[in-house]
């Protein structure tokens, strides 16, 4: 379940840091009752960025396959060996 805190609670930085590190999800910060910011630990942020990168690569691969920009594994390996002199 997501954690939601008002912006005034950010005054206690040590407590917020502890909450971020204990949670596997971001903490949503509200201002005047509306969403304003999201905070999370560096570990969660980096994991999220890695996942986003993987999702982007998958999307790119799917688009390339749809456009016929594909190569069988043997041809790809041959090209790599040729390119790098292996």
WOGI-V287921 format. One record per pair of residues at least 4 apart in sequence whose C-alpha atoms are under 7 Angstrom apart, sorted by the first residue. I is the first residue (numbers start at 1). GAP is how many residues later the second one is. If there is no record, write none. Layout:
I&GAP  I&GAP
//
This chain:
2&23  2&25  3&24  3&25  4&23  4&24  4&25  5&4  5&23  5&24  5&25  6&23  6&24  6&25  7&22  7&23  7&24  10&6  12&4  13&4  14&4  15&4  16&4  17&4  18&4  19&4  20&7  20&20  20&21  21&20  24&20  26&12  26&13  26&14  27&11  27&12  27&13  28&7  28&9  28&10  28&11  29&6  29&7  29&8  29&9  30&4  30&5  30&6  30&7  31&4  31&5  40&4  40&5  41&4  42&4  43&4  44&4  45&4  46&4  47&4  48&4  49&4  50&4  51&4  52&4  53&4  54&4  55&4  56&4  57&4  58&4  59&4  60&4  61&4  62&4  63&4  64&4  64&5  64&6  65&4  65&5  71&4  71&5  72&4  73&4  74&4  75&4  76&4  77&4  78&4  79&4  80&4  81&4  81&5  82&4
//
